[in-house]
């Protein structure tokens, strides 16, 4: 009489509530698996099928997925850090110190955020080199390379804006130097610096602007482009296997 | 019906717009105006009109508080007050390279930047490093109370001493 765990799960998936959410219902056929992917807003970004070969570690070293993993860690730890951090001049530094010494697990979350940030920059570059040296940027994937470059810039801007938030000497002078580099842009340089800092000095306005960029504008931009980046993998014929196999790839070769 | 739609797409031989083309142009034109307006509003909104930044004019205290032949840095205001035999002058302590705060090295007799290694003489002239320009001299005068005043926002030509 004892039912297996899978049959309970199948019963659950056949229930009215479950089917109202996930539609596809129980089943093990290839069609069913395809329906599960296609009818899910997140999964439908990805291909229904992939060649076994492209899932080998040696093909991608999983660098893109690892970068996305680092990004997820950064979003989660970042949102938690926001609960204790005030982006105001008299509080920012002490809040950062409180996170290190007073808040339970604060130092763990802060360090995880910091190390993941370093890791993400490293992984983005590694991913880019891997794609470049495998030639996976070539047609029909050239536009996804461009989106990747945008994501690299967003990652670097996220790193840079996050650098100011501890409001210590390193942060202050790094942003002073960085904003002066921005002002070296011909003609508009000083306007760019003024808009960036919200003033002439690295001060309260600059801290708030960098905070809003770091916690709202840049992460939303990143999520937007990551979604396109993933979707384009499917649209461009799946992950690059090393030799042109799809029609689009063969046309790109010509 | 198909013929009518086709007629609408055809260009008028006299170059007149048909109704659809006319409204498309009006629509695109309004979008362009709205886009330009949004850009102007965005720029204005992002540029603060009032800044709560410290005043560029600094009170550097009594001249007597500076010993003869001395270079004194005030890190809070980013200026050097230099006393030489010819008189006093104020030097910006903000490196002309990328804006770091320079420091006076009394044992070497130079001003040095910690960020990228620029070196200056105590009169601001550049000795070495990536800095493109010498440290600017700043307008300095004596207030009615006998205090040295410095205007950090007005650089002046070098070698204009305040004699007391």
Interface residues (C-beta under 8 A of the other chain):
Chain A: X173 X176 X177 X179 X180 X181 X194 X195 X198 X199 X200 X201 X203 X204 X205
Chain B: X43 X46 X47 X48 X51 X52 X53 X97 X98 X99 X100 X115
